[in-house]
């Protein structure tokens, strides 16, 4: 059976989903949202909040899933901190701009791999609940 992180990365590679959508749409069975609603929720979060300056969309998607699955502000915030910390440790950044090498010329992580990482860390925090 293919893992969720692989399913999400494949969604991103397909070109039909942005990073946020790739994550959120992989967890529709847990969030209770349908695919179309999940995609629409993630529309504005492509390319680091639309301008590469913001947080990686895969992390935004992971945060959305945390909130919908955990249904508790404190637990969701704690889970998001854990995901962000792990992501930063692995990839050296959490902002799209730096991950994509904008301004530095050094790509730290390609989008499908960011999506995969965010899902891996999301799975870890959800399994602790």
Secondary structure, DSSP 8 states (H G I E B T S, - for coil): ---HHHHHHHHHHHTSS-HHHHHHGGGHHHH---HHHHHHHTGGGHHIIIIISSB-HHHHHHHHHHHHHH--HHHHHHHHHHHHHHHHHHHS-SBHHHHTTTTTS-----HHHHHHHHHHHHHHHHHT-
